[in-house]
């Protein structure tokens, strides 16, 4: 069922239920009020009949005649029955009425009055004490008029209900068309999107309503999908490019290796170069596998000494720094030893910090690298500073994206994975990474650890 049909059905059913309940309340309220009106009218008739028949001996003849003249249309003998103490009809012609029973007469004497309906007749009885004795006066009236009124009301209300249901149905159909027209337009625009270029967003309606929110959400989804597609494209380009180089080197060395006999020294050199290329491929694959599992990582965290990780990295990278005529300086400015203990995955933190320091070593160009561990507001900060070539401003926003490398890396080897992997690890540990850089001045990477509780 479409949303439009569902809206029409729900609105019609809601209106129908409310209308039926309202009509029923009005009908029964009118029924009761009309019945009360008829019984009240009969009560007055009964009282006038009692005065007419029982007060005749006490009223002057002219006054009695006047009463008879004024109320003759109400006082009809065939509708009146005046019972004496022996339950005999002494006045009126409504004799032997089977609907008036002894129980009714006794109820009138006990309660001073009674009303009921029977055989399409309204009955009303009153108790009337007189100097001639105590009497019970019963009058009756046909309920044909009452039934006619109720029937007319029922027909009118049923007609109004049917017409109202039809009106609300067609109105709902029209309103649903108007309400869901923007959604239909959005669906049409989505269907017209060129899936060869899914990054193209659909036009906003600028209506500041739910449709606008839907378009924004759709555009965000398209953006994310586009980023993933671009990431996959970059991955393919990266794999084809980065893997091709070491594989070509390996195959080239092996081809040359097999053309003629070599000296033991040449054999060792070829094996060494081949192994270096194999290790490079293995390192790239390990990083890729690690990145692919970051979102599903469930490794247990434990307290890790961050300063010890920095010293391990120093021992590992200091030789490389010396090869570049550079050096690594570590400055420990933390007075609270507890800040150096951080709950996290030691292996991942080591890898993330290693990538940051290694990048600084790669691009330091005979200038020192400084690693500063400091504290502020009960938080640990790590700053890695180099004085290398820096990162252009247009590359700085993209530098942490997977496979992305700056335009000024020249011949420095890299995969574009390390910084992205580090950011993923830091995000996993709720560590904020900020990068500030200027071309030919160097790069500062600031890591802000969560505050200690």
Secondary structure, 3 states (H helix, E strand, C coil): CCHHHHHHHHHHHHHHHHHHHHHHHHHHHHHHHHHHHHHHHHHHHHHHHHHHHHCCCCCCHHHHHHHHHHCCCCCCHHHEEEECCCCCEEECCCCCCCCCCHHHHHHHHHHCEEEEEECCEEEEEEEEEECCEEEEEEEEEECHHHHHHHHHHHHHHHHHHHHHHHHHHHHHHHHHHHHCHHHHHHHHHHHCCCCCCCCCCCCCCCCCCHHHHHHHHHHHHHHHHHHHHHHHHHHHHHHHHHHHHHHHHHHHHHHHHHHCCCCHHHHHHHHHHHHHHHHHHHHHHHHHHHHHCHHHCCCCCEEEEHHHHHHHHHHHHHHHHHHCCCCEEEEEECCCHHHHEEEECHHHHHHHHHHHHHHHHHCCCCCCEEEEEEEECCEEEEEEEECCCCCCHHHHCCCCCCCCCCCCCCCCCCCCCHHHHHHHHHHHCCCEEEEEEECCCEEEEEEECCCCC
